[in-house]
Amino acid sequence: MTDNGDGFDTEKTATGKGLELTQNRVSLSNTIYKNTPLNFSIEATTTGTTAIIILKTGYHERHNCRR
């Protein structure tokens, strides 16, 4: 997800709950579904913010697929 807002300083504590709740959900999911971990990252600049959640399924490795 990307926006073109003002961005924010990722080193400062945020006052909103959106990012905190997202990180908590990713952590909970990784605790329950250990074989399909999620990776959550945030990149913020003065020209916008990008939040990325990646699901690693291992499908390609299990089925000897070429990428």
C-alpha positions in Angstrom: 0.0 0.0 0.0 1.4 3.4 -0.9 0.3 7.0 -0.4 1.6 10.3 -1.5 1.2 12.2 1.8 3.8 13.9 3.9 5.2 10.7 5.3 6.4 10.4 8.9 9.5 9.7 11.0 9.7 5.9 11.6 12.1 6.5 14.5 9.5 8.4 16.5 6.6 6.8 18.4 3.4 7.1 16.5 0.2 8.2 18.4 -2.2 6.3 16.1 -3.1 2.7 16.4 -3.1 1.6 12.7 0.5 0.6 12.3 0.7 -0.9 15.9 -2.4 -3.0 15.3 -1.1 -4.2 11.9 2.2 -5.2 13.4 0.4 -7.0 16.2 -1.8 -8.9 13.7 1.3 -9.9 11.7 3.0 -11.2 14.9 0.0 -13.1 15.9 -0.3 -14.7 12.5 3.4 -15.7 12.6 2.8 -17.3 15.9 -0.2 -19.4 14.7 1.0 -20.1 11.1 4.7 -20.7 11.5 5.0 -22.5 8.1 3.7 -19.4 6.2 5.3 -16.4 7.8 4.4 -12.8 7.0 6.9 -10.0 6.7 5.8 -6.4 7.4 7.9 -3.4 6.5 7.3 0.4 6.3 9.2 2.9 4.2 8.3 6.6 5.0 9.7 9.6 3.3 8.7 13.3 3.0 6.8 12.4 -0.2 4.7 9.5 1.1 4.6 6.1 2.8 4.7 2.5 1.6 3.6 -0.4 3.8 4.4 -3.9 2.6 3.2 -7.3 3.9 4.7 -10.3 2.2 3.4 -13.9 2.6 6.0 -16.6 2.1 4.3 -19.8 1.3 7.2 -22.0 0.2 5.0 -23.3 -2.7 7.7 -22.8 -5.3 10.3 -24.6 -3.2 8.0 -27.6 -2.4 7.0 -28.1 -6.1 10.4 -27.5 -7.7 9.1 -24.6 -9.7 11.4 -22.2 -11.6 10.8 -18.5 -11.1 
